[in-house]
Amino acid sequence: MRPPRHPWLSTAIATLITAVFLLPVYWMVKTGLTRPDRIQTPDPQWAPSPVTGENYSTALGYEGLTRALLNSLVISCGVVALTLLLGVPLAYALARVRMRGSGTMVLALLVAQLPPAIVLAAPLFILERRAGLTDTYLGLIAADTTLTLPFTVIVLRPVMRSVSPELEEAALVDGCGLPGVLLRVVLPLMVPGVVAAAGLSFLIGWGEFLFGLTLAEGPGVQPVTVLLNAFIGQHGTSWGALMATATLISIPVVCVFAVFQRFIVGGLTAGSVRG
């Protein structure tokens, strides 16, 4: 494959596309650093002048912020644990075990990702209300897992299929059962895929809003994304505090992606080429 004739053009296009995608993030951070009386001026300001921490003081002074951040952390970690606990064995079964209807199951997982979360909110509310799981961590974790599990299985299945079957057969000959093969042979070889699934599950669980609003009746277990509603009132919106809180919420997401970026990118492409 020949290198591009004008590499600077590709760099310029990539830079422009990146800037377009980062513009809302920049505007969020900029608004959080702008004085409240200068946010909704007729002429938009591209840089806060003067820079102020008033909005962050308002956000950090909100009494429910610490609790909401803790709730989001518990829910996100629970989503990761439940998704991997269910997704890894299911992906292994679909990749290795010969059974009828495996192709239909994969198709069903693909279809399960099509409906928006608002379509699932009402049925999940009814089911969890009857099971007594509304307004509980477990109820929110189970609801968020309905979004992460299909994606995790679809990502891990080709990764598992890229592992050499001879290694598993050798382990079976040595007397290792299927659970042992999965835990001792397959999982160590697909760490990037598992980390990618865990990282993306954490991001989905951290950013989920609709289930936290409909399945949690009070602030006791509501995630931090629901807290953003507190800055939207009947007579106006506190844009400065809202954007400051949104910036604070985004920091864990940026940290997770920065730490696991190599694993996430590698895990999503690990099953694309079979060696």
C-alpha positions as CSV (number, residue, x, y, z in Angstrom):
1,M,0.0,0.0,0.0
2,R,1.5,3.3,-1.1
3,P,1.8,6.1,1.5
4,P,-0.5,9.1,0.9
5,R,0.9,11.7,-1.6
6,H,0.0,14.6,0.7
7,P,0.3,13.4,4.4
8,W,-0.2,16.9,5.7
9,L,-3.7,16.8,4.1
10,S,-4.7,13.7,6.0
11,T,-3.3,15.3,9.2
12,A,-5.3,18.5,8.6
13,I,-8.5,16.5,8.0
14,A,-8.0,14.4,11.1
15,T,-7.3,17.5,13.1
16,L,-10.5,19.2,11.8
17,I,-12.7,16.1,12.6
18,T,-11.1,15.8,16.1
19,A,-11.8,19.5,16.8
20,V,-15.4,19.2,15.7
21,F,-15.9,16.3,18.1
22,L,-14.1,18.0,21.0
23,L,-15.9,21.3,20.5
24,P,-18.9,20.4,22.8
25,V,-16.4,19.2,25.5
26,Y,-14.5,22.4,25.3
27,W,-17.7,24.4,25.5
28,M,-18.7,22.5,28.6
29,V,-15.4,23.2,30.3
30,K,-15.5,26.8,29.2
31,T,-19.0,27.4,30.5
32,G,-18.0,25.9,33.9
33,L,-15.2,28.5,34.1
34,T,-17.4,31.5,33.1
35,R,-19.1,33.8,35.5
36,P,-22.8,33.0,35.7
37,D,-23.8,36.6,34.6
38,R,-21.7,36.2,31.4
39,I,-22.8,32.8,30.2
40,Q,-25.8,33.8,28.2
41,T,-24.5,37.0,26.6
42,P,-25.7,37.9,23.1
43,D,-22.2,37.5,21.7
44,P,-20.7,34.1,22.6
45,Q,-17.3,34.1,24.2
46,W,-14.8,31.5,23.0
47,A,-12.7,31.9,26.2
48,P,-13.9,32.6,29.7
49,S,-13.1,36.2,30.7
50,P,-12.5,36.4,33.6
51,V,-11.9,32.8,34.7
52,T,-13.9,31.9,37.8
53,G,-14.3,28.9,40.1
54,E,-17.7,30.1,41.3
55,N,-19.6,27.4,39.4
56,Y,-17.3,24.6,40.7
57,S,-17.8,25.9,44.3
58,T,-21.6,25.7,43.7
59,A,-21.3,22.2,42.3
60,L,-19.0,20.9,45.0
61,G,-21.2,22.5,47.7
62,Y,-24.3,20.6,46.6
63,E,-25.0,18.2,49.4
64,G,-26.0,15.2,47.2
65,L,-22.9,15.2,44.9
66,T,-20.7,12.9,47.1
67,R,-23.5,10.4,47.5
68,A,-24.4,10.5,43.8
69,L,-20.7,9.9,42.8
70,L,-20.5,7.0,45.2
71,N,-23.7,5.5,43.8
72,S,-22.4,5.8,40.2
73,L,-19.1,4.1,41.3
74,V,-21.0,1.2,42.9
75,I,-23.4,0.8,40.0
76,S,-20.6,1.0,37.4
77,C,-18.4,-1.5,39.1
78,G,-21.4,-3.8,39.7
79,V,-22.3,-3.6,36.0
80,V,-18.7,-4.6,35.1
81,A,-18.7,-7.5,37.4
82,L,-22.2,-8.8,36.4
83,T,-21.4,-8.3,32.7
84,L,-18.2,-10.3,32.8
85,L,-19.7,-13.0,35.0
86,L,-22.5,-13.6,32.5
87,G,-20.8,-12.5,29.2
88,V,-17.6,-14.5,29.4
89,P,-19.2,-17.9,29.7
90,L,-21.9,-17.1,27.2
91,A,-19.3,-15.8,24.7
92,Y,-17.2,-19.0,25.2
93,A,-20.3,-21.2,24.7
94,L,-21.2,-19.5,21.5
95,A,-17.6,-19.6,20.2
96,R,-16.6,-23.2,21.1
97,V,-19.6,-25.3,22.1
98,R,-21.5,-26.9,19.2
99,M,-25.2,-26.4,19.9
100,R,-28.3,-25.8,17.9
101,G,-29.5,-22.2,17.6
102,S,-26.1,-20.6,18.3
103,G,-26.4,-18.4,15.2
104,T,-29.9,-17.4,16.2
105,M,-28.6,-16.4,19.6
106,V,-25.9,-14.2,18.1
107,L,-28.6,-12.6,15.9
108,A,-30.8,-12.1,19.0
109,L,-27.9,-10.3,20.7
110,L,-27.4,-8.0,17.8
111,V,-31.2,-7.2,17.7
112,A,-31.1,-6.6,21.5
113,Q,-28.9,-3.6,20.9
114,L,-31.3,-1.9,18.5
115,P,-34.1,-0.7,20.9
116,P,-33.3,2.5,22.7
117,A,-33.2,2.4,26.5
118,I,-36.5,4.3,26.8
119,V,-38.2,1.2,25.2
120,L,-36.8,-1.0,27.9
121,A,-37.5,1.3,30.8
122,A,-41.2,0.6,31.2
123,P,-40.9,-3.3,31.0
124,L,-37.9,-3.2,33.4
125,F,-39.8,-1.0,35.8
126,I,-42.7,-3.4,35.9
127,L,-40.5,-6.5,36.3
128,E,-38.3,-5.0,39.0
129,R,-41.3,-3.5,40.8
130,R,-42.8,-7.0,41.1
131,A,-39.4,-8.4,42.2
132,G,-38.8,-5.7,44.7
133,L,-35.7,-4.4,43.0
134,T,-36.7,-0.8,42.4
135,D,-34.7,1.8,44.3
136,T,-31.9,-0.7,44.9
137,Y,-28.3,-1.0,43.6
138,L,-29.0,-4.5,42.3
139,G,-32.0,-3.3,40.2
140,L,-30.0,-0.5,38.6
141,I,-27.0,-2.9,37.9
142,A,-29.3,-5.5,36.3
143,A,-31.0,-2.8,34.2
144,D,-27.7,-1.4,32.9
145,T,-26.4,-4.9,32.3
146,T,-29.1,-5.3,29.7
147,L,-27.3,-2.7,27.7
148,T,-23.7,-4.0,28.2
149,L,-24.2,-7.8,28.0
150,P,-25.1,-8.1,24.3
151,F,-22.2,-5.8,23.3
152,T,-19.8,-7.7,25.5
153,V,-20.7,-11.1,24.1
154,I,-20.4,-9.8,20.5
155,V,-17.0,-8.4,21.2
156,L,-15.6,-11.4,23.1
157,R,-16.9,-14.1,20.8
158,P,-14.5,-13.4,17.9
159,V,-11.7,-12.9,20.4
160,M,-12.3,-16.3,21.9
161,R,-12.5,-17.9,18.4
162,S,-9.1,-16.4,17.6
163,V,-7.5,-18.5,20.4
164,S,-6.0,-21.7,19.0
165,P,-8.3,-24.7,19.7
166,E,-5.2,-27.0,20.1
167,L,-4.4,-25.3,23.4
168,E,-7.8,-26.1,24.7
169,E,-7.7,-29.7,23.5
170,A,-4.3,-30.2,25.2
171,A,-5.8,-28.9,28.4
172,L,-8.8,-31.3,28.1
173,V,-6.4,-34.2,27.5
174,D,-4.6,-33.3,30.7
175,G,-7.9,-33.6,32.6
176,C,-9.0,-30.0,32.8
177,G,-12.7,-29.5,32.4
178,L,-14.4,-26.8,30.4
179,P,-14.5,-24.3,33.3
180,G,-10.8,-24.9,33.9
181,V,-10.0,-24.5,30.2
182,L,-11.9,-21.2,30.2
183,L,-10.3,-19.8,33.4
184,R,-6.7,-21.2,33.0
185,V,-6.1,-21.3,29.3
186,V,-8.5,-19.0,27.4
187,L,-8.9,-16.0,29.7
188,P,-5.1,-15.3,30.1
189,L,-4.9,-15.1,26.3
190,M,-7.7,-12.7,25.8
191,V,-6.9,-10.1,28.5
192,P,-7.2,-7.2,26.0
193,G,-10.7,-8.2,25.0
194,V,-11.8,-8.7,28.6
195,V,-10.4,-5.3,29.6
196,A,-12.0,-3.6,26.6
197,A,-15.4,-5.1,27.6
198,A,-14.9,-4.1,31.2
199,G,-13.9,-0.6,30.3
200,L,-16.8,0.0,27.9
201,S,-19.2,-1.6,30.4
202,F,-17.9,0.8,33.1
203,L,-18.4,3.8,30.8
204,I,-21.9,2.8,29.9
205,G,-22.8,2.2,33.5
206,W,-21.3,5.5,34.5
207,G,-23.1,7.5,31.9
208,E,-26.5,5.8,32.0
209,F,-29.3,8.3,32.9
210,L,-32.7,6.9,32.0
211,F,-32.7,3.8,34.2
212,G,-31.4,5.8,37.1
213,L,-34.3,8.2,36.7
214,T,-37.0,5.6,36.3
215,L,-35.9,2.8,38.6
216,A,-34.7,4.8,41.5
217,E,-37.3,6.7,43.5
218,G,-35.0,8.7,45.7
219,P,-31.4,10.1,45.9
220,G,-30.3,7.1,48.0
221,V,-29.2,5.0,45.0
222,Q,-29.6,7.5,42.1
223,P,-26.4,7.9,39.9
224,V,-24.7,11.2,39.5
225,T,-26.1,11.7,36.0
226,V,-29.6,12.1,37.5
227,L,-28.2,14.8,39.8
228,L,-27.8,17.0,36.8
229,N,-31.5,17.4,36.8
230,A,-31.2,19.3,40.1
231,F,-29.7,22.3,38.2
232,I,-32.7,22.5,35.8
233,G,-35.5,24.4,37.5
234,Q,-39.0,25.5,36.4
235,H,-37.9,29.1,36.1
236,G,-34.5,28.6,34.6
237,T,-31.3,26.5,34.4
238,S,-28.1,27.1,36.3
239,W,-25.9,26.5,33.3
240,G,-22.6,27.3,35.1
241,A,-23.2,24.8,37.9
242,L,-24.6,22.3,35.5
243,M,-21.6,22.4,33.2
244,A,-19.2,22.4,36.2
245,T,-20.9,19.3,37.5
246,A,-20.8,17.7,34.1
247,T,-17.1,18.3,33.8
248,L,-16.5,16.7,37.2
249,I,-18.6,13.7,36.1
250,S,-16.5,13.4,32.9
251,I,-13.2,13.2,34.8
252,P,-13.5,9.5,35.8
253,V,-14.5,8.6,32.2
254,V,-11.5,10.3,30.8
255,C,-9.2,8.6,33.4
256,V,-10.6,5.2,32.6
257,F,-10.3,5.6,28.9
258,A,-6.7,7.1,29.2
259,V,-5.5,4.2,31.4
260,F,-7.2,1.4,29.3
261,Q,-7.0,3.0,25.9
262,R,-4.4,0.5,24.6
263,F,-6.5,-2.5,25.9
264,I,-9.8,-1.1,24.6
265,V,-8.5,-0.5,21.1
266,G,-6.6,-3.7,21.0
267,G,-9.5,-5.7,22.5
268,L,-12.0,-4.4,19.9
269,T,-9.7,-5.5,17.0
270,A,-8.3,-8.7,18.6
271,G,-10.7,-11.0,16.9
272,S,-10.5,-9.3,13.5
273,V,-7.5,-11.3,12.3
274,R,-7.0,-14.9,13.2
275,G,-3.4,-16.0,13.6
